[in-house]
Amino acid sequence: MKLENEFEISTQILDDSQIISKTGSWNWNVITNEIFWSKNMFRLLGLTPNEVAPSYELTLNYVCDGDKKRYEETLAQSIENKTGYSFENKMVQKNKSARLPNKHLKP
């Protein structure tokens, strides 16, 4: 029970920190193809947390058109070479009203 409470507190601290810093985070398990978005990742894209199930295809819909090819190539190379990656791209909100900088780093 103590671990559950510590996990809930840590999760709330992360959520609060991301709201204040206007950031979001995500994780993609390429083996199972499962993607996790933090609550604020949903919010930054103009969605309600857990409004949709995150997927690679859905994520790609939010990447600016001019950045999609590089986004896909960088991730594909990282998977193929089993290496980390670092790149920046722009994301668009659900209503296409704002372009958000998005930085990726995976050591």
matplotlib code that plots the C-alpha trace (Angstrom):
import matplotlib.pyplot as plt

x = [0.0, 2.9, 4.3, 1.0, 0.8, 4.4, 3.6, 0.5, 2.5, 5.3, 2.8, 1.1, 4.4, 5.3, 1.9, 2.2, 5.7, 4.8, 1.8, 4.1, 6.8, 4.4, 6.0, 4.7, 6.4, 5.8, 7.2, 7.0, 7.7, 8.6, 8.3, 4.7, 3.9, 2.4, 2.7, 2.2, 1.5, 1.7, -1.5, 0.1, 1.1, -2.6, -3.3, -0.6, -2.1, -5.5, -6.9, -8.4, -6.2, -7.0, -9.5, -7.8, -5.5, -2.0, -0.4, 2.5, 0.0, -1.9, 1.4, 2.4, -0.8, 0.3, 3.8, 4.0, 3.9, 7.4, 8.9, 7.2, 9.8, 12.7, 10.7, 10.0, 13.5, 15.2, 13.1, 13.5, 17.3, 17.3, 15.3, 17.4, 20.7, 19.5, 20.8, 19.5, 18.3, 18.1, 16.1, 13.5, 10.3, 7.1, 3.7, 0.3, -2.7, -5.9, -7.5, -4.3, -4.2, -0.7, 2.7, 4.6, 8.3, 9.0, 12.4, 13.3, 16.2, 16.8, 20.2]
y = [0.0, 2.4, 1.8, 2.6, 5.9, 6.8, 6.0, 8.2, 11.0, 10.7, 10.6, 13.7, 15.5, 14.6, 15.8, 19.1, 19.7, 19.1, 21.5, 24.2, 23.6, 23.1, 19.8, 16.3, 12.9, 9.6, 6.2, 3.7, 0.0, -1.0, -4.7, -4.5, -1.3, 0.1, 3.9, 5.8, 9.5, 11.5, 13.4, 16.7, 15.2, 14.8, 18.3, 19.9, 18.2, 19.7, 16.4, 15.3, 12.8, 9.3, 10.6, 8.4, 5.4, 6.6, 4.8, 5.5, 6.3, 8.8, 10.4, 10.8, 12.7, 15.4, 15.8, 18.8, 17.8, 19.3, 17.2, 13.8, 12.3, 13.1, 11.9, 8.6, 8.1, 9.0, 6.6, 3.8, 4.2, 4.2, 1.0, -0.7, 0.3, -0.2, 3.3, 6.4, 9.4, 13.2, 15.4, 18.2, 18.5, 20.5, 19.1, 20.5, 20.6, 18.7, 21.9, 22.7, 26.1, 25.9, 24.5, 23.1, 22.4, 18.8, 17.5, 13.9, 12.4, 8.7, 7.8]
z = [0.0, 0.8, -2.7, -4.3, -2.4, -3.3, -7.0, -7.0, -5.4, -7.9, -10.8, -9.5, -9.1, -12.7, -13.9, -12.0, -13.3, -16.9, -16.6, -15.2, -17.7, -20.6, -21.5, -22.1, -22.3, -24.1, -24.2, -27.1, -26.7, -30.2, -29.5, -28.3, -30.2, -27.0, -26.6, -23.3, -23.2, -20.1, -19.2, -20.3, -23.6, -24.3, -23.1, -25.3, -28.3, -27.5, -26.2, -22.9, -21.1, -22.2, -24.9, -27.4, -27.3, -28.3, -31.2, -33.6, -36.4, -34.2, -33.0, -36.6, -37.3, -34.9, -36.4, -38.7, -42.3, -43.0, -40.2, -40.8, -43.1, -40.9, -37.8, -39.4, -40.7, -37.4, -35.4, -38.0, -38.0, -34.2, -34.1, -36.9, -35.3, -31.7, -30.8, -29.2, -31.0, -30.6, -32.9, -32.8, -34.7, -34.5, -33.4, -34.2, -31.9, -32.6, -34.0, -35.9, -34.1, -32.6, -33.6, -30.6, -30.5, -29.7, -28.7, -28.6, -26.8, -26.1, -24.9]

ax = plt.figure().add_subplot(projection="3d")
ax.plot(x, y, z, "-o")
ax.set_aspect("equal")
plt.show()
